[in-house]
Amino acid sequence: MGCDIHSYAEVKKDGKWSQVTEHFNDIYSDNGKGDSPFDGRSYTLFAFLAGVRNYDRCEPISELKGLPDDVSDDVRDEYMYISDEWHSVSYLTLAELLAFDYDKTFWNRRVTKQTSPNCWNGASLAEEGEGKIISYRDNLGDNYFDTLKELEALGEPENVRIVFWFDN
């Protein structure tokens, strides 16, 4: 069973948060724009944002914070739709995302190992001497930083945030 992220961007104007829609690149939408800043299944991203499926064994950017008290009505409605199926709910401001030292390195312990004939596990844990030392920047990849640029276009970093949760 896989795990997916549900992510939303919000912008604060006049003291109130509102959801951003049709802003992010989305190759599956008719107009090429979507509502989700982080879409798709990337366990590397999930590990960094929330420690979810952390096969890499990286240090997450933050402890989980839960749903913000002042979340926009639209995002709250999305969350409440089937909230009993969600887990690892949190949010991060763009300021927090930009302040992280992406050149910091860690020992990425995710490796692929053969578990039986014709069967491989891509989420195996590296033993001493396996895996690799990698920067967060290289581990997260270009798409992550492209999304940060899209978020930067929305406003001041302390007035832009992502709200997210996961399902299994």
N, C-alpha and C positions, 0 to 999 in steps of 0.2 A: 504494500500500500504506500502510495506517495504522499508527500506533504506539499501544500501550496500556500502561497502568501496572498493576503488580501490587503492591499495598501492604498491609501488615499492621501492626497495632499490637501492641506488647508492653508488659508491665508488669513491673517488677522487684520481687520480694518475696523476702525472706530470701536476698538475694544471687543469685537466679536469675531470668532472664527467661522469661516465659510469654506465649503468644499470647492476645490478647483476641478473643473470638468473639461474634457476634450483638449487637453494641453500637451499630453505626453505622447511620444512616438509609439504608434501601435500598428504594426503591419497587418493586423487582422481586421481593423475597422475600415469602413467604407471611405472615410475621409483621411485616414492615416493618423488620426489622433484619438487618444483614449484617456480614461480617467485615472488609471493606475500608474503611479511613478515607477513602482517595481512590480513587474509582471513576469510570469514564467516561473520555472522551477530551478532555482539555483541554491543548492544546499550550502555552498560557500557564502552566498549573501545571507541566507537564513542564519548561519552560524555567527556571522559578524554582527547582524542587527540584534539578534535575540538569543543566541546560544542554541538555536533549534537545529537538529540534525548536524551537530557540530563534529562531524567526522574529521575535519581539519585540525581540531583541537586549538583553534585560535581563541584569543580573548575577545569576548563580545564588547562592543563599543559602550554598552551601558547595561545596568540591571533592568529588568522589566519594570515598567511603571504602571501598567494597567491602562484602561481607557481614560483619557483626560476628562476631568469634571466639566470642562468648558468646551467639549467636542461639539462640532457643528451638528445641527439637527439631521442633515442628510447622512452623515457618517454614523451617527448614533442609530438611525433607522436601519442602515446596512448591518450594523453590529447586532441589533436586537432581533433581526429577522430570524436567525437560527443560532443565537448566541450559545446555546448549550453544546454546539459542535466546535466552537473556536477555542484556541488556547494561545498562550504566550502573547498576550495583548500588550502593546506598548506604543510609544510615540517618541519621536526625536525632532528637535528643531533643526533647521538648516544650519544654524550657528553651531550646534553640537556636531553635526556631520562634517562641517568645514574645519572645525578645530582639531579633529583627530589627526594624529601623526601617521599618515599612510605609508611613510617610508620606514616605519618601524617593522622589524622582522620577527618572525616566529617560526618554530619548527612545525611545518605542516606534516601531520602524521597520517594523513589519508593516503592509502596506497591500494592498488588492486592486487589481490592474491587469488591463486587458484585454490578452491576449497574441495574440489573433487574433479574427476575427469569431465572435461567439457563444461565446467561450472566455475565462474569467477565472481568474486565479490569486490566491487569498486569502493566499498566503504570499510575496508580492513584497516586495522591500526598498525602503523609502522613500528618495527622493532628498532632498537639502537642501530644506527648506521643506515637505516632506510628513511624514506620520506625526503623532505628537503627544507632548507631554510629559505624563506621567501618573504618578500615585503607584502604588507596588506594591499598596497597599490597593485602589485603584479597579481596577487591572488584574486582580487576583486575584478580586475579587468576593465577595459575601456567602456563597456556599456554602463557600468556603475557610475563612472565619472561623467559620462554623457548625461545621465539622469540628474546628477548634481547640477550641471549647467542649466538644465531645464528648470530645476527648482530655483536656481539663482535668478532666473528671469522673472520670477513671481514677486520679488520684493526683498525687503531687508531680511537678513538671515534669522533674526529673532522673531520675525512675523510670518515665517513660513515653517511648516512642520509636516512630517509624515505621521500618519496613524496607521497601525498595521496589526494584523493577527494572522494566525495560521489555522489550517485544517488538516486532518489526516484522512 
